[in-house]
Amino acid sequence: MKHKKWYSLYDKVYAMPNLQRSFQQVKRNDGTHGIDKQSISSFGENLSSELNRLQTELREKHYQAQAVRRVYIDKQDGSQRPLGIPTVRDRVVQQALLNVLQPIFDPDFHPSSYGYRPKRSAAHAVAKAERFMSKYRLPHVVDMDLSKCFDTLDHDLILEGVNLKVSDGSVLNLIDLFLKSGVVDEDGNYHEVTKGCPQGGVISPLLMNIYLDKFDQYTKSKGIRIVRYADDILIFARSRSEAGKYRAIAQSFLEDELRLQINECKTHLTDAWSGVAFLGFIIGRRRVRIHPKSVKRFKEKVRRLTPRNSGKNLYQQIAELNMLMRGFANYFRIGLVKNLFKELMNWIRRRLRMKQMREWKTWKGLHKQLRRMGYTGVFEKISMRRWRNAASHLINKALTNEWFAQQGLYNMELVKTNILHQYYE
């Protein structure tokens, strides 16, 4: 396949309007400091001089990328995922590079690639997977897992992929600087790197998509239907035997041509009747529901935000919960989750009622609230320390669902759900 070649892009990277725009994008994305401990706000306080310095270094080819700071985040399986956090100035340069390269590469990516792409989301990926299984009658699926994909990308193949469209040596050298910048671990020790693309870098997702697009286009040439979201890959087939054949073809290409490693323990064959776990959902034929593990993780986060004994008052907890619930509901609303959202809201309100009971300390606070609510029934003296009392009729009279709404609690029950069809292509 012949690609259009792009030349003389480097000056567009360090153009001041692009650097200014890039800083604003980095600022919106927030994030912590790199190894130099400079924060985004500190960089912004001297924005003009910082950007002028970057522009000069880039123009005169004196710019040097700093090592990334190694941090770890917990994964669903209990292990930890390594992240590499670049400095703010490096993130600005990477964003400037991304602004130039993404419009060149993105339009030609495989139509079933969805991760880290403009105007594409996990919802689109789930919708495409469901359509392949139901409308296109491809119910057998290879759920393929790549081992440490970001950490094992081959540097030469990354640059080879970029060079398919970009012939500007200065741009390629800049990418090479980021790839070889190294890592500083939690003990402050520097480590050189010979492969991989730090997960946490601004430019890394695009480089991974460029890298894996070779696989995407290969499967397309073989007539194999796939859905890929970053390094999460589903391959669809008419029968189990065909799925096994496709798995062998895909594995051979990924390991031999792209020098990646398949996780044999996690890669498996499944089907629409058993349900396909993908991006936090369980996808079946004409039905998408939330994965039980996603519900469990959400409830664990709610518990951490709503301890009974905490220095935070009820309103602080509501503010923190709102951010969590809004993100959870907006992500999972595409599935059949209406009843689940109702159950979760009932449970969350009960936890908040328990919090308020502990703040009252005794039944006297409850009775005052009941009078304010106009209650004229029997005023029982109940314990403010028992979980079961958080579901009692008196507490529900004192702290109604409407009362929580008045306090600003986000209500997932009002979110329109089962809207997967809106993401069909």
Buried (B, 14 or more C-beta within 10 A) or exposed (E): EEEEEBEEBBEBBBBEEBBBBBBEBBBEEEBEBBBBEBBBEEBBEEBEEBBEEBBEBBBEEEBEBBBBBBBEEEEEEEEEBBBBBBBBBBBBBBBBBBBBBBEBBBEEBBEBBBBBBEEBBBBBBBBBBBBBBBEEEBBBBBBBBBBBBBBBBBBEBBBBBBBBBBBBEBBBEBBBBBBEBBBBEEEEEEEEBEBBBBBBBBBBBBBBBBBBBBBBBBBBEEEBBBBBBBBBBBBBBEEBEBBBBBBEBBBEBBEEEBEBBBEEEEBEBBBBEEBBBBBBBBBBBEBBBBBEEBBEBBBEBBEEBBBEEBEBEBEEBBBBBBEBBEEBBEBBBBBBBBEBBEBBBEEBBBBBBBBBBBEBEEBEBBBEBBEEEEBEEEBEEBEBEEEEBBEBEBBBBBBEBEBBEEEEBBBBBEBEBBEBEEBEE
